[in-house]
Amino acid sequence: MTETELHIRDMQSFIIRNKNRKKVAKLAGVHEHTVSRFVHKHGAIALSTFIKIEKSIIKIKENPWFVDQKKQPPKGLLDSK
């Protein structure tokens, strides 16, 4: 398995394991079904969509707010870019 395939598998398992489909979709600015298609490999997604999903996962992993959602998110965190 290539390094790219391992990276994609890691992203897919992160979404499934942590039940982050809605969070990833919201941050990426895509529909939840698009994230599900990525996770379950049902249908193709555009490269630009893949990049949005990848950036969202990185943002979730790096920000502790997503672990403890009792606090308000940092200003601008949920803004689409």
N, C-alpha and C positions, 0 to 999 in steps of 0.2 A: 504494500500500500504506500502510495506517495505521501509526501509531506502535506500537500494540498488536500488530499483525501482525508488525512488524519485531522487536519484543521477543520474541515467541513463537518466531519463526524463529531468532533468536539463541540462545535457550535450547535449541532442538532441535539446532542445529548444534554447540553446545558439548558436548552429550551424545554425539553421534555422533563428532565430531572427536577428543575426548579419551577416548573409550570409558569414559564415566563412568556408564553405566546402573546398574551394581551399587551404586556409591557413592551415587548420587542416591536409589535405591530404599531403601537402608539408612537414610540420614539422614531421608528423608521418612516412613519407616515404612509403605511401600507395597510391593507385589510388583513384581519386575522387569518383568513383563508389562504392568503398568500404565504404567510409564515408557516401555516400547516403544510402547504404544498412543498415548501422548502424542507421541512422536517421529515416528511414522509415520502419525499421524492416522487410526488404525483404531479406530473406536468413540469414544464420548464418555466423558469423565471428569468427575467432580464438581468444582465450583468449589473446594471445600475441598481436594481432592486436587491440583488445579492449584497452589494456593497452597503446599501442602507441598513440591511438586516445585520450585517457584520459590525458596522459602526454602533448600532444600537446595543448589541450584545457586549461590546467592549465598554460602552458607557455604563451599562448595568453592572458589569463585573467590577468596574473601578469606583463606583459610587456607593457608599454605605447606606445612603438613604433608601435604596431599594430593598435592603434587608430589614430596616426598621421604618415602616411607613407610618408610624404614629406621628412623626415629625413632618413638617411641611418640606417639600422639595426645595433645594437651593434655587434661587432666582435664575430663570432662564434654562433650567435643566430640561424641561419638557417642551421647550420651543423647538420647532422643526427648523433645520438648517439646510 
